[in-house]
Amino acid sequence: MERKIDVNKNLFEITEAYPEVISVLVNKGFNQLDKEEKRKSFGKQITLKQAARLKNLDLEKLIELMENEIAKKSVTKTEGEKIKVAGSLPCPVKIPMTEELEKTAAELDYEVELDLKSASQGLEWLQNGFEEISSAAELSDIFISAGFDLFFDKNLMDRFRRQDVFKDATGITELNKDFMEAGVDLLDPEGDYSVLSIVPAVFLVNKEELDGREIPGSWEDILSEEFANSVSLPVSDFDLFNAILLNIYKAYGREGVQKLGRSMKKALHPSQMVKDGGRKADDQPAITIMPYFFTRMAKRFPHMEFVWPEDGAIVSPIFMLTKAEKNEKMKPLIDLMASEKMGKILAEQGLFPSVLPEVDNGLPENAQFMWPGWDFLRGENPGELLKDLEAEFNKAVEVAAV
């Protein structure tokens, strides 16, 4: 087959000729191409060959994906309806998971539209206008994301869950031993939500900043007066920070959220801390709360010590919601997301423990988890509660700073 794409053309030229490849390039990390203005300015500066080298992508595989997308536009699928998959994936696993979805989608006899962004971009792009959606027909068919607010806010996704729009079709009936032994039940008793994996929040301790204090071993320690103005929190990582607020509130009440605000010294992204080992700037925090994934990069610093909290790593689940009426049609996509292959990508490449029993998550022995539970999530309105808790937290930060 004659190749349509010239690798020496710039990205703007290619996307102008073949708009259908924009989604492929965005899924490979070129988020600048998502908006026309940036696509013009950025796209004109870089050829496809240079772009592949920049992101360390296999050029031939990238071309194959792009040409497949072009071919899809010229072939009429036997089923006219398009399946839409939307949401966000954690940055370390976004590319390999998207590639697997693209491979499966290419083999189907219907079109699949993937709109998956990096978790670092947040979910505002997905939440905007959600309250105005009046019909389930306007929703994507599969949603994938970490975090509680979008899925459990009674004015957002939960509104449609209560109408039985979604149903778990993964077939997962048994959890990985890591969760079974810790007594954490991530299987939805009502069968609406699918949990694929979790993002655990743990501690990275800078021993040079402890000033004679013992290394904290629990969230209770973090909330103590001893560690006031000593902790960096991932405030910009909305999914994880929201999980921290909810879990601290569930375990320690509003007083716990206030103490968390008292403990905060800085709002640093974990990558800022592991980049230089917390040594290049003055006034560094003693403890950084971060996703377990980042501890892998911190191992090269002998003065940094990773701690899995004794009272449990706070859990931000990676949820999947699938439309009940289309579950049979979408079975290949759902089966892929619940497969051992995807479970291993999550657990091994991202250090996001998989719920699947057959995956070895490689966690510390007797690792515990802090998880609010299904009754709490359904009994509260997490969307409204999180706004309230964030205000409480911010007020405590201001008071502590005076």
JOPE-V787105 format. One record per residue. N is the residue number from 1. SS is DSSP state (alpha for helix, beta for strand, coil for the rest). NEAR is the number of other C-alpha atoms within 12 Angstrom. Layout:
[[N;SS;NEAR] [N;SS;NEAR]]
//
This chain:
[[1;coil;8] [2;coil;8] [3;coil;14] [4;coil;19] [5;coil;32] [6;coil;22] [7;coil;24] [8;coil;19] [9;coil;22] [10;beta;27] [11;alpha;39] [12;alpha;33] [13;alpha;27] [14;alpha;32] [15;alpha;33] [16;alpha;20] [17;alpha;17] [18;coil;26] [19;alpha;24] [20;alpha;26] [21;alpha;37] [22;alpha;35] [23;alpha;31] [24;alpha;38] [25;alpha;41] [26;alpha;32] [27;alpha;38] [28;coil;41] [29;coil;33] [30;coil;30] [31;alpha;24] [32;alpha;26] [33;alpha;34] [34;alpha;29] [35;coil;18] [36;alpha;19] [37;alpha;13] [38;alpha;17] [39;alpha;27] [40;alpha;21] [41;alpha;17] [42;alpha;24] [43;alpha;31] [44;coil;25] [45;coil;20] [46;coil;26] [47;beta;24] [48;alpha;34] [49;alpha;25] [50;alpha;21] [51;alpha;31] [52;alpha;25] [53;alpha;16] [54;alpha;16] [55;coil;19] [56;coil;16] [57;coil;23] [58;coil;20] [59;alpha;25] [60;alpha;19] [61;alpha;18] [62;alpha;31] [63;alpha;28] [64;alpha;25] [65;alpha;33] [66;alpha;38] [67;alpha;29] [68;alpha;29] [69;alpha;33] [70;alpha;26] [71;alpha;24] [72;alpha;27] [73;alpha;20] [74;alpha;13] [75;coil;16] [76;coil;15] [77;coil;20] [78;coil;12] [79;coil;14] [80;coil;12] [81;coil;18] [82;coil;25] [83;beta;34] [84;beta;28] [85;beta;34] [86;beta;33] [87;beta;40] [88;beta;38] [89;beta;44] [90;coil;41] [91;alpha;32] [92;alpha;29] [93;alpha;33] [94;alpha;33] [95;alpha;35] [96;alpha;27] [97;alpha;36] [98;alpha;40] [99;alpha;31] [100;alpha;27] [101;alpha;36] [102;alpha;37] [103;alpha;25] [104;alpha;26] [105;alpha;31] [106;alpha;29] [107;coil;18] [108;coil;23] [109;coil;21] [110;coil;25] [111;coil;31] [112;beta;34] [113;beta;31] [114;beta;41] [115;beta;35] [116;beta;42] [117;beta;39] [118;beta;32] [119;alpha;32] [120;alpha;30] [121;alpha;22] [122;coil;30] [123;coil;32] [124;alpha;18] [125;alpha;20] [126;alpha;29] [127;alpha;24] [128;coil;13] [129;coil;16] [130;alpha;26] [131;alpha;20] [132;alpha;15] [133;coil;19] [134;coil;16] [135;coil;16] [136;alpha;27] [137;alpha;17] [138;alpha;17] [139;coil;31] [140;coil;32] [141;coil;36] [142;beta;42] [143;beta;39] [144;beta;43] [145;beta;43] [146;beta;42] [147;coil;44] [148;coil;47] [149;alpha;39] [150;alpha;41] [151;alpha;41] [152;alpha;33] [153;coil;29] [154;coil;26] [155;coil;24] [156;coil;30] [157;alpha;41] [158;alpha;31] [159;alpha;27] [160;alpha;32] [161;alpha;29] [162;coil;22] [163;coil;17] [164;coil;21] [165;coil;29] [166;beta;32] [167;coil;31] [168;coil;38] [169;coil;35] [170;coil;35] [171;coil;24] [172;coil;28] [173;coil;21] [174;coil;21] [175;beta;29] [176;coil;33] [177;alpha;27] [178;alpha;31] [179;alpha;33] [180;alpha;21] [181;alpha;16] [182;alpha;23] [183;coil;20] [184;coil;29] [185;coil;28] [186;coil;40] [187;coil;32] [188;coil;30] [189;coil;17] [190;coil;17] [191;coil;26] [192;coil;32] [193;coil;41] [194;beta;42] [195;beta;46] [196;beta;46] [197;beta;47] [198;beta;46] [199;beta;45] [200;beta;44] [201;beta;46] [202;beta;45] [203;beta;42] [204;beta;45] [205;beta;41] [206;beta;37] [207;alpha;29] [208;alpha;23] [209;alpha;28] [210;coil;26] [211;coil;14] [212;coil;12] [213;coil;21] [214;coil;19] [215;coil;29] [216;coil;34] [217;coil;26] [218;coil;28] [219;alpha;38] [220;alpha;24] [221;alpha;26] [222;alpha;42] [223;coil;31] [224;coil;27] [225;alpha;21] [226;alpha;22] [227;alpha;35] [228;coil;29] [229;coil;35] [230;coil;37] [231;beta;43] [232;beta;39] [233;coil;42] [234;coil;34] [235;coil;31] [236;coil;22] [237;coil;32] [238;alpha;31] [239;alpha;43] [240;alpha;40] [241;alpha;39] [242;alpha;39] [243;alpha;44] [244;alpha;46] [245;alpha;49] [246;alpha;43] [247;alpha;39] [248;alpha;37] [249;alpha;34] [250;alpha;27] [251;alpha;24] [252;alpha;22] [253;alpha;19] [254;alpha;26] [255;alpha;22] [256;alpha;30] [257;alpha;39] [258;alpha;32] [259;alpha;36] [260;alpha;46] [261;alpha;41] [262;alpha;34] [263;alpha;39] [264;beta;39] [265;beta;30] [266;beta;31] [267;coil;30] [268;coil;26] [269;coil;25] [270;alpha;38] [271;alpha;28] [272;alpha;25] [273;alpha;36] [274;alpha;34] [275;alpha;21] [276;alpha;20] [277;coil;33] [278;coil;32] [279;coil;21] [280;coil;12] [281;coil;12] [282;coil;10] [283;coil;18] [284;coil;29] [285;coil;37] [286;coil;42] [287;beta;49] [288;beta;47] [289;beta;49] [290;beta;46] [291;beta;43] [292;alpha;41] [293;alpha;34] [294;alpha;34] [295;alpha;32] [296;alpha;25] [297;alpha;26] [298;alpha;31] [299;coil;21] [300;coil;16] [301;coil;23] [302;coil;17] [303;coil;23] [304;beta;31] [305;beta;30] [306;beta;36] [307;beta;35] [308;coil;33] [309;coil;32] [310;coil;24] [311;coil;27] [312;coil;32] [313;beta;43] [314;beta;43] [315;beta;44] [316;beta;42] [317;beta;45] [318;beta;39] [319;beta;41] [320;beta;43] [321;beta;43] [322;beta;44] [323;beta;36] [324;alpha;27] [325;alpha;19] [326;alpha;27] [327;coil;24] [328;coil;18] [329;coil;25] [330;coil;34] [331;alpha;27] [332;alpha;28] [333;alpha;41] [334;alpha;37] [335;alpha;28] [336;alpha;28] [337;alpha;45] [338;coil;37] [339;coil;29] [340;alpha;26] [341;alpha;23] [342;alpha;35] [343;alpha;35] [344;alpha;31] [345;alpha;34] [346;alpha;38] [347;alpha;34] [348;alpha;26] [349;alpha;27] [350;coil;34] [351;coil;34] [352;coil;41] [353;coil;44] [354;beta;44] [355;coil;41] [356;beta;37] [357;coil;26] [358;coil;22] [359;coil;29] [360;coil;26] [361;coil;32] [362;coil;22] [363;coil;27] [364;coil;21] [365;coil;14] [366;coil;20] [367;coil;28] [368;coil;29] [369;beta;38] [370;beta;39] [371;coil;37] [372;coil;33] [373;coil;28] [374;alpha;24] [375;alpha;18] [376;alpha;19] [377;alpha;29] [378;alpha;26] [379;alpha;15] [380;coil;23] [381;coil;27] [382;alpha;36] [383;alpha;31] [384;alpha;22] [385;alpha;28] [386;alpha;35] [387;alpha;19] [388;alpha;21] [389;alpha;33] [390;alpha;30] [391;alpha;19] [392;alpha;26] [393;alpha;35] [394;alpha;26] [395;alpha;22] [396;alpha;27] [397;alpha;27] [398;alpha;18] [399;alpha;18] [400;alpha;21] [401;alpha;16] [402;coil;9]]
//
